[in-house]
């Protein structure tokens, strides 16, 4: 992490250098051309009859390039100095961040007063966030000829699903040949939530829990599960076919399953998403954990969106125990809670998930299997469990993927790099071992839970 911080810091301060990577290349090429076009001829050296003509044509092209470069630099310098003057008078930035419910189109709308796109030049922009981290360069600006103002809409591709603190904007005035890049640092502060994405999710058959609020009735009677964990002691007159023989074999007690019934208030469904990590892992900022968190947040948001399609009042229970807001802002509140959530080891699963009449629970391979078993046994109702198996994220596309890496350049995205190191990672072995323990618990409690896999893979 220290090396990454130093790398980001070096990249940040390099933005103040007015030269580009093309500058030394142009200087070297210009020196070679000048030497070639203005040679130091010695007496007695043979001269071709075509040499003077070729030299004159070459010199003409060379000085034409120099004049175009000089004019481009002059136009950029004028626009640069004008913007510096306007910036000293007022804050030139107008910033607006737009997102949609799917999380697919997160865009920043930036309007900069006093900045005009130079003739024979470019106007570029780059965001600085979270200390020294930088976005890529954006150059799709729209400028009016007779108005010193530029506007652009840029798709922000931020690495993680979390809150970002944007601190500065770097604006660059580049000449046509990219010889110089005059930087301007513009201070501005804005917080952005990089929202989770929604993926296709299979329709689920869900049972709403008995409503806690009996003041609001629903128009249509709904099926709801029975009380007392859906079981009660066998009594005279109960149907024999409702006896739960599995529990009899385990406890030697005759119990019967309570059938579903109609409930005029059954409109609520509780959703729990645990970010608890087993105590054996100390580094909660490990690259694998960070990537799992992004997939997990997408999964939570997708499940929440799918539940809303059932005309239920979905109550998202935060680990922070913050009360949910009113209906008008409910989705925004849930999305913000998901974005703000991080891996933690202070709120165990059994203390967090305490449903009274059944609910949906999301867990990952990083959960504690013992805590999961305790939660299932204490739940007063049937649990719908969505299990994100982390090893599925890093599973290779096919068995011969290493052959491709011998003959083709490897992909530079972080997921591909982590996939390549997964099979030999100690963390991977620990996660797989924990997965086997969790799956064993899930298999032992099939009578009380229903396990669903995410639609991410």
C-alpha positions as CSV (number, residue, x, y, z in Angstrom):
1,X,0.0,0.0,0.0
2,X,2.9,2.3,0.7
3,X,4.3,1.8,-2.8
4,X,0.8,2.5,-4.3
5,X,0.5,5.7,-2.2
6,X,3.9,6.9,-3.5
7,X,3.0,6.1,-7.0
8,X,-0.3,8.1,-6.7
9,X,1.6,11.0,-5.1
10,X,4.1,11.1,-7.9
11,X,1.3,11.0,-10.5
12,X,-0.4,13.9,-8.7
13,X,2.5,16.2,-8.6
14,X,3.5,15.4,-12.2
15,X,0.3,17.1,-13.3
16,X,2.0,20.5,-12.6
17,X,4.7,19.8,-15.3
18,X,3.8,21.8,-18.4
19,X,5.6,19.3,-20.7
20,X,4.2,16.1,-22.2
21,X,5.8,12.8,-23.2
22,X,5.9,14.1,-26.8
23,X,8.2,17.1,-25.8
24,X,11.5,15.3,-25.7
25,X,10.6,13.3,-28.8
26,X,9.8,16.5,-30.7
27,X,13.1,18.1,-29.6
28,X,15.1,15.1,-30.6
29,X,13.3,14.8,-34.0
30,X,13.7,18.6,-34.5
31,X,17.4,18.5,-33.8
32,X,17.9,15.6,-36.2
33,X,16.0,17.3,-39.0
34,X,17.9,20.6,-38.5
35,X,21.2,18.7,-38.7
36,X,20.0,17.0,-41.8
37,X,18.7,20.1,-43.5
38,X,21.6,22.4,-42.6
39,X,24.6,20.1,-42.8
40,X,28.2,21.3,-42.3
41,X,29.7,20.5,-45.7
42,X,33.4,20.0,-46.0
43,X,35.4,21.2,-49.1
44,X,35.7,18.6,-51.8
45,X,32.6,16.6,-50.8
46,X,30.5,15.5,-53.8
47,X,27.1,17.1,-53.9
48,X,24.2,15.5,-55.8
49,X,22.4,17.7,-58.3
50,X,19.1,17.0,-56.5
51,X,20.4,17.8,-53.0
52,X,19.8,21.6,-53.1
53,X,16.2,21.1,-54.3
54,X,15.5,18.4,-51.7
55,X,17.0,20.6,-49.0
56,X,14.9,23.6,-49.9
57,X,11.7,21.5,-49.8
58,X,12.7,20.0,-46.5
59,X,13.5,23.4,-45.0
60,X,10.1,24.7,-46.2
61,X,8.2,21.9,-44.6
62,X,10.3,22.2,-41.4
63,X,9.7,25.9,-41.0
64,X,6.0,25.4,-41.8
65,X,5.8,23.0,-39.0
66,X,7.6,25.4,-36.7
67,X,5.2,28.3,-37.6
68,X,2.1,26.1,-36.9
69,X,3.6,24.9,-33.6
70,X,4.4,28.5,-32.6
71,X,0.9,29.7,-33.5
72,X,-0.7,26.8,-31.6
73,X,1.4,27.5,-28.6
74,X,0.5,31.2,-28.7
75,X,-3.2,30.5,-28.9
76,X,-3.0,28.1,-26.0
77,X,-0.9,30.6,-23.9
78,X,-3.5,33.4,-24.5
79,X,-6.4,31.2,-23.5
80,X,-4.4,29.9,-20.5
81,X,-3.6,33.4,-19.2
82,X,-7.2,34.6,-19.8
83,X,-8.5,31.7,-17.7
84,X,-6.0,32.3,-14.9
85,X,-7.3,35.9,-14.8
86,X,-11.0,34.9,-14.7
87,X,-10.3,32.2,-12.1
88,X,-8.9,34.9,-9.8
89,X,-12.2,36.8,-10.0
90,X,-14.6,34.0,-9.2
91,X,-15.0,30.2,-8.8
92,X,-15.4,29.0,-12.4
93,X,-16.7,25.5,-11.7
94,X,-20.3,24.3,-11.8
95,X,-20.5,20.6,-11.0
96,X,-23.4,18.2,-11.1
97,X,-23.3,14.4,-10.6
98,X,-26.0,12.3,-12.3
99,X,-26.8,8.6,-11.7
100,X,-29.7,6.2,-12.4
101,X,-31.2,3.3,-10.4
102,X,-29.3,0.7,-12.4
103,X,-25.9,2.3,-11.6
104,X,-24.9,1.9,-15.2
105,X,-24.7,5.5,-16.2
106,X,-22.8,7.6,-13.6
107,X,-21.9,10.9,-15.2
108,X,-20.4,14.2,-14.2
109,X,-21.6,17.4,-15.8
110,X,-18.9,20.1,-15.6
111,X,-19.3,23.7,-16.7
112,X,-16.3,25.9,-16.6
113,X,-16.7,29.6,-17.0
114,X,-13.8,31.5,-18.6
115,X,-12.3,28.4,-20.3
116,X,-12.4,28.5,-24.1
117,X,-11.2,25.6,-26.2
118,X,-8.1,27.0,-28.0
119,X,-7.7,27.2,-31.8
120,X,-5.3,24.4,-32.9
121,X,-5.5,23.0,-29.4
122,X,-7.3,20.9,-26.9
123,X,-9.0,21.4,-23.5
124,X,-8.6,18.5,-21.1
125,X,-9.8,17.8,-17.6
126,X,-8.9,15.4,-14.8
127,X,-10.5,14.9,-11.3
128,X,-8.5,14.5,-8.1
129,X,-10.2,12.5,-5.3
130,X,-9.3,10.9,-2.0
131,X,-6.0,12.6,-1.4
132,X,-3.8,11.9,-4.5
133,X,-5.9,9.6,-6.7
134,X,-6.7,10.7,-10.2
135,X,-9.3,9.8,-12.8
136,X,-8.4,9.4,-16.5
137,X,-8.2,12.5,-18.8
138,X,-11.4,13.8,-20.3
139,X,-11.4,15.9,-23.4
140,X,-15.0,15.9,-24.8
141,X,-15.7,19.6,-24.2
142,X,-18.2,21.8,-26.0
143,X,-17.2,25.4,-26.4
144,X,-18.9,28.3,-28.1
145,X,-16.7,30.5,-30.4
146,X,-17.8,33.9,-29.0
147,X,-18.3,32.8,-25.4
148,X,-15.6,32.0,-22.9
149,X,-17.3,28.9,-21.4
150,X,-16.9,25.2,-21.8
151,X,-19.2,22.3,-20.8
152,X,-18.7,18.5,-20.8
153,X,-20.5,15.4,-19.7
154,X,-18.1,12.7,-18.6
155,X,-18.7,9.0,-17.7
156,X,-17.0,8.5,-14.3
157,X,-15.6,5.0,-14.0
158,X,-14.5,4.9,-10.3
159,X,-12.9,1.7,-9.1
160,X,-15.0,0.9,-6.0
161,X,-18.6,1.2,-4.8
162,X,-18.1,3.6,-2.0
163,X,-18.1,7.3,-1.1
164,X,-15.5,9.5,-2.9
165,X,-14.4,12.9,-1.8
166,X,-13.6,15.0,-4.9
167,X,-11.1,17.8,-4.0
168,X,-9.6,19.3,-7.1
169,X,-9.9,19.5,-10.9
170,X,-6.9,19.8,-13.1
171,X,-7.6,21.7,-16.4
172,X,-5.1,21.4,-19.2
173,X,-4.6,23.7,-22.2
174,X,-2.8,21.6,-24.8
175,X,-1.5,22.7,-28.2
176,X,-2.4,20.8,-31.4
177,X,0.9,18.9,-31.5
178,X,0.8,18.2,-27.7
179,X,4.1,19.8,-27.2
180,X,3.0,21.7,-24.1
181,X,0.2,21.1,-21.6
182,X,-0.5,24.2,-19.4
183,X,-2.1,23.0,-16.1
184,X,-4.5,24.8,-13.9
185,X,-5.5,23.5,-10.5
186,X,-9.1,24.4,-9.6
187,X,-10.2,23.8,-5.9
188,X,-13.6,22.4,-5.4
189,X,-15.1,20.0,-2.9
190,X,-17.9,17.4,-3.6
191,X,-18.9,14.1,-2.2
192,X,-19.9,11.4,-4.7
193,X,-21.5,8.0,-4.0
194,X,-20.4,5.5,-6.7
195,X,-23.7,3.6,-6.7
196,X,-24.1,-0.2,-7.1
197,X,-25.2,-1.7,-10.4
198,X,-28.3,-3.8,-11.0
199,X,-28.0,-7.1,-12.7
200,X,-30.7,-9.4,-14.0
201,X,-32.2,-11.4,-11.2
202,X,-34.4,-14.4,-11.2
203,X,-37.9,-14.0,-9.9
204,X,-38.3,-15.4,-6.4
205,X,-41.4,-16.8,-4.6
206,X,-41.3,-14.7,-1.4
207,X,-43.5,-14.9,1.6
208,X,-44.0,-11.5,3.3
209,X,-43.7,-11.5,7.1
210,X,-46.5,-10.5,9.4
211,X,-46.7,-6.7,9.4
212,X,-45.5,-4.9,12.5
213,X,-47.7,-1.9,11.6
214,X,-51.4,-2.8,11.9
215,X,-52.7,0.6,11.1
216,X,-52.3,0.3,7.3
217,X,-54.3,-2.4,5.6
218,X,-53.6,-3.6,2.1
219,X,-56.1,-4.0,-0.7
220,X,-55.5,-7.6,-1.4
221,X,-55.2,-10.4,1.2
222,X,-51.8,-12.0,1.1
223,X,-50.5,-15.4,2.2
224,X,-48.3,-15.2,5.3
225,X,-46.3,-17.8,7.2
226,X,-47.5,-19.2,10.6
227,X,-46.1,-18.1,14.0
228,X,-43.7,-20.0,16.3
229,X,-41.1,-20.8,13.7
230,X,-44.0,-22.3,11.6
231,X,-44.2,-25.3,14.0
232,X,-46.3,-26.2,17.1
233,X,-46.7,-29.2,19.3
234,X,-48.9,-32.0,18.0
235,X,-52.4,-31.9,19.5
236,X,-55.4,-34.1,19.1
237,X,-57.2,-33.3,15.9
238,X,-54.0,-32.2,14.0
239,X,-53.4,-33.8,10.7
240,X,-50.8,-36.5,10.8
241,X,-49.4,-35.5,7.4
242,X,-48.3,-32.2,8.9
243,X,-45.9,-33.9,11.4
244,X,-42.3,-32.9,10.8
245,X,-40.5,-36.2,11.0
246,X,-37.1,-34.7,10.7
247,X,-37.5,-32.8,14.0
248,X,-39.0,-35.9,15.6
249,X,-36.0,-38.0,14.7
250,X,-33.7,-35.3,16.2
251,X,-35.6,-34.3,19.3
252,X,-38.2,-37.1,19.8
253,X,-41.0,-34.5,20.0
254,X,-44.0,-34.6,17.7
255,X,-44.5,-31.2,16.1
256,X,-46.6,-30.1,13.2
257,X,-46.1,-27.5,10.6
258,X,-48.4,-24.5,10.8
259,X,-50.0,-23.9,7.4
260,X,-49.9,-20.5,5.7
261,X,-52.9,-18.3,6.2
262,X,-54.4,-15.1,4.8
263,X,-53.3,-11.9,6.5
264,X,-54.7,-8.4,5.7
265,X,-51.5,-6.7,6.9
266,X,-48.9,-9.0,5.4
267,X,-47.0,-6.4,3.3
268,X,-43.6,-6.1,4.9
269,X,-40.4,-8.0,4.1
270,X,-37.2,-7.6,6.0
271,X,-33.8,-7.6,4.2
272,X,-30.5,-8.2,6.0
273,X,-27.0,-7.9,4.5
274,X,-24.1,-8.8,6.7
275,X,-20.7,-7.3,6.2
276,X,-19.2,-9.3,9.0
277,X,-15.8,-10.9,8.4
278,X,-14.4,-13.8,10.3
279,X,-11.9,-12.9,13.0
280,X,-9.2,-14.9,11.4
281,X,-8.7,-12.2,8.7
282,X,-7.0,-9.1,9.9
283,X,-6.5,-7.1,6.7
284,X,-10.0,-6.0,5.7
285,X,-8.5,-3.8,2.9
286,X,-7.0,-6.8,1.1
287,X,-7.4,-6.5,-2.7
288,X,-9.5,-9.7,-2.8
289,X,-11.8,-8.3,-0.1
290,X,-12.1,-5.0,-1.8
291,X,-13.3,-6.6,-5.0
292,X,-15.6,-9.0,-3.2
293,X,-17.2,-6.0,-1.6
294,X,-18.0,-4.4,-5.0
295,X,-19.7,-7.6,-6.2
296,X,-21.5,-8.0,-2.9
297,X,-22.9,-4.4,-3.0
298,X,-24.2,-5.0,-6.5
299,X,-25.8,-8.2,-5.3
300,X,-27.5,-6.5,-2.3
301,X,-28.9,-3.7,-4.5
302,X,-30.1,-6.2,-7.1
303,X,-32.0,-8.3,-4.5
304,X,-33.5,-5.1,-3.0
305,X,-34.7,-4.0,-6.5
306,X,-36.1,-7.5,-7.2
307,X,-38.1,-7.5,-3.9
308,X,-39.7,-4.2,-4.7
309,X,-41.3,-5.8,-7.8
310,X,-43.5,-7.9,-5.5
311,X,-45.4,-4.9,-4.1
312,X,-43.9,-5.4,-0.7
313,X,-42.8,-2.8,1.8
314,X,-39.1,-3.9,1.9
315,X,-37.4,-2.9,5.1
316,X,-33.6,-2.8,4.7
317,X,-32.0,-3.4,8.1
318,X,-28.7,-1.6,8.4
319,X,-25.9,-2.9,10.6
320,X,-25.6,0.6,11.9
321,X,-29.2,0.2,13.4
322,X,-30.3,3.5,11.7
323,X,-34.0,3.8,11.2
324,X,-35.3,3.7,7.7
325,X,-36.5,7.0,6.2
326,X,-40.0,7.7,4.9
327,X,-41.3,6.2,1.7
328,X,-40.5,9.2,-0.5
329,X,-36.7,8.7,0.0
330,X,-36.6,5.0,0.9
331,X,-34.7,3.8,-2.2
332,X,-32.1,6.7,-1.9
333,X,-31.6,5.9,1.8
334,X,-31.0,2.2,1.1
335,X,-28.6,2.9,-1.8
336,X,-26.6,5.2,0.4
337,X,-26.5,2.7,3.2
338,X,-25.2,0.0,0.8
339,X,-22.5,2.4,-0.6
340,X,-21.4,3.4,2.9
341,X,-21.1,-0.1,4.2
342,X,-17.7,-1.6,4.8
343,X,-16.3,-4.9,6.1
344,X,-16.4,-5.0,9.9
345,X,-15.7,-7.4,12.8
346,X,-17.7,-5.7,15.6
347,X,-21.3,-6.7,14.8
348,X,-21.5,-10.5,14.5
349,X,-24.2,-12.0,12.3
350,X,-26.2,-13.5,15.1
351,X,-26.5,-10.1,16.8
352,X,-27.4,-8.3,13.6
353,X,-29.9,-10.7,11.9
354,X,-32.8,-11.4,14.4
355,X,-35.9,-11.8,12.2
356,X,-39.1,-12.5,14.0
357,X,-41.3,-13.9,11.2
358,X,-38.9,-14.7,8.3
359,X,-36.8,-12.5,6.1
360,X,-34.1,-12.4,3.4
361,X,-30.4,-12.6,4.5
362,X,-27.4,-11.9,2.3
363,X,-24.0,-13.4,3.3
364,X,-20.6,-13.9,1.7
365,X,-17.8,-16.5,2.0
366,X,-16.2,-14.2,4.6
367,X,-18.9,-14.8,7.2
368,X,-18.3,-17.0,10.3
369,X,-20.0,-20.4,9.8
370,X,-20.7,-20.7,13.6
371,X,-22.4,-17.3,13.6
372,X,-24.5,-18.3,10.6
373,X,-25.6,-21.5,12.3
374,X,-26.5,-19.6,15.4
375,X,-28.5,-17.1,13.3
376,X,-30.5,-19.9,11.5
377,X,-31.3,-21.7,14.7
378,X,-32.5,-18.5,16.4
379,X,-34.6,-17.2,13.5
380,X,-38.3,-17.3,14.2
381,X,-39.3,-18.0,10.6
382,X,-38.1,-19.3,7.3
383,X,-35.0,-17.5,6.0
384,X,-34.3,-16.8,2.3
385,X,-30.5,-16.8,2.1
386,X,-28.6,-15.3,-0.8
387,X,-25.1,-16.6,-0.7
388,X,-22.3,-14.9,-2.6
389,X,-19.6,-17.5,-3.1
390,X,-16.4,-15.5,-3.4
391,X,-14.4,-18.2,-5.2
392,X,-16.9,-17.9,-8.1
393,X,-15.8,-14.4,-8.7
394,X,-12.2,-15.4,-9.4
395,X,-12.9,-18.7,-11.2
396,X,-11.0,-18.9,-14.5
397,X,-12.9,-18.7,-17.8
398,X,-11.5,-22.1,-18.8
399,X,-8.7,-24.6,-17.9
400,X,-6.3,-23.5,-20.6
401,X,-6.3,-19.8,-19.7
402,X,-2.6,-19.9,-18.8
403,X,-1.8,-20.8,-22.5
404,X,-3.3,-17.5,-23.6
405,X,-1.0,-15.6,-21.2
406,X,2.1,-17.3,-22.9
407,X,1.3,-15.9,-26.3
408,X,-0.9,-12.8,-25.6
409,X,-0.5,-9.8,-23.4
410,X,-2.4,-10.2,-20.1
411,X,-5.4,-8.0,-19.4
412,X,-4.5,-5.0,-17.3
413,X,-7.8,-4.8,-15.3
414,X,-7.6,-5.7,-11.6
415,X,-10.0,-8.6,-11.8
416,X,-7.9,-10.4,-14.4
417,X,-4.7,-9.8,-12.4
418,X,-6.3,-11.2,-9.3
419,X,-7.7,-14.2,-11.2
420,X,-4.2,-15.0,-12.3
421,X,-2.9,-15.0,-8.8
422,X,-5.9,-16.7,-7.2
423,X,-4.9,-20.3,-7.5
424,X,-1.6,-19.8,-5.6
425,X,-2.9,-17.3,-3.0
426,X,-3.0,-18.2,0.7
427,X,-6.1,-16.0,1.1
428,X,-7.8,-18.1,-1.6
429,X,-7.2,-21.3,0.3
430,X,-8.5,-19.8,3.5
431,X,-11.6,-18.5,1.7
432,X,-12.3,-21.9,0.1
433,X,-11.9,-23.6,3.5
434,X,-14.4,-21.2,5.0
435,X,-16.8,-21.8,2.1
436,X,-16.9,-25.5,2.8
437,X,-17.8,-24.8,6.4
438,X,-20.6,-22.4,5.4
439,X,-22.0,-24.8,2.8
440,X,-22.0,-27.5,5.4
441,X,-24.2,-25.4,7.7
442,X,-26.5,-24.5,4.9
443,X,-26.9,-28.2,4.0
444,X,-27.8,-29.1,7.6
445,X,-30.6,-26.6,7.8
446,X,-32.4,-27.0,4.6
447,X,-35.7,-27.4,6.4
448,X,-35.5,-23.8,7.7
449,X,-33.9,-22.0,4.9
450,X,-33.9,-21.5,1.1
451,X,-30.6,-20.8,-0.5
452,X,-30.4,-18.7,-3.7
453,X,-27.3,-18.0,-5.8
454,X,-26.6,-14.5,-7.2
455,X,-27.0,-13.8,-10.9
456,X,-23.6,-12.2,-11.2
457,X,-21.7,-15.1,-12.9
